[in-house]
Amino acid sequence: MLAILIAASLAASAAPETLAGDWVVDLTPSASAAPYLKAMSLTLAADGTVTGSFYDSDIQAGRWKASKGRTCVSFRTTDGKGPYHTAACLDAGRLTGQTWAEHRNFVFVWDARRVPPAASQ
């Protein structure tokens, strides 16, 4: 019986945190700049695909994976002029990532906090 409880406890602790849900992404470029916040919504499917939206654009070709103690996501969005490539990983409830827009010649390094459940309704 003790072995079963230990195995169940280890399985529960090994379960990855979920990326699914609504997030507020902080794209503020520096500490002295005005806050620059955008919404992100992620839906993760069991087959490893991701749908949702980020920066007022639908997610395209999204994928997620839990491996090596991290749960990460990668996807593409667009502003109608070119693609934005985003990758992020969840660590202790905080999402950290970067978004690259080659056609705009920039990389945003950002972090995000989860929208509280009552606020996302």
N, C-alpha and C positions, 0 to 999 in steps of 0.2 A: 504494500500500500504506500509506504513512504517513497519507494522508487517511482511510482506512478505520479505522486504529487510533485516530486522533484522534476520529473520529465515534463509535466504540464507547466510548471513554473518556468523552466528553461525555454520551452516552446513559446510561451507568452512573452517572455522578455526578448526573444529573437524576432518576434513579429515586427515588421517595419512600421514606422510612423507613416501615416497617410499624408500624401500631398493633396488629396482631393479636398475641394472646398473653395471658399472665397478668401482672397488675400488682398492686402493693401501693399503695393510695391513702392518703396521709397527710391526714386530715381534722382534725388537731390544731388547735384554734382559736387558740392562742397559744403563745409559746415557754415560758411557765411552766406550761402545762397538761400533764396526763399524755398520752402518745401515744394517738392515736385512729386506728387503722389498719383499713381494710376491703379486701377482695379485689375485683378486677374482672377479668373475662375477656372478651376481645373476639375475635370471628370476623368478618372482613371478606370480603364476596363481591364478585366482579368487577362486579356490577350496582350497586354503591354502597350496598348494605344492610349493616347490622351486626346481629349477634345476640350473645348471651352473657349475662353477669350482672354486676350491680354492687350492692353493699350488700345481698346476700342476696335480690335481686329479679331476675327475668328482664328483659332489655332489650326494650323495645317501640318500634316505629317508628324503629329506628336507621338512621342514614345516615352515610357517610364520604365525604371528598373530599380530593384532593391538588391544591392550587392556590396560586399566589403564594409558592412555596417552603415551604409548610407542608402537613402532613397533619392533618386535623381530623375529629372525630367529634361527632355530636349524637344524643341518644336520650332516651327517657322510661323511668322505672321507677315503681314504686308501693309504698307501704307498706300498701295496702289501704284507706287513708282518703283518699288523694289522690295526684296525680302529682308526681314529681320530674323536673325538666328538667335535663339535663346536657349540657355542651359542653366539649370539650378539644382541644388541639392538641399535636402532638409537635414538640419542638425539641431537637435534639442528643441524642436518646435519652431525654429526660425528658418526661413528659406533664404538662401544666399545664391546669387547668380550673376550672370552677365548677358547682355544683349548686344549683338554686333550687327551693324547696318553698313555693309560695304559701300553701297551707293551714297551714303551720307558721311562716310569716312569717320565713324566714331564707334566706340564701345562704351556702353553704360555698365558700370559695376554697381549692383544694387542688393538690397535685402528687403525682406517682406515680413509682415506680421499677419497672422490669421485674423480674419474678421470674426468677431464674437458671433455665435450662432443667432442670437436675437437680432443683431444688426443686419444679418445677411438675408433676412426674410422680407 
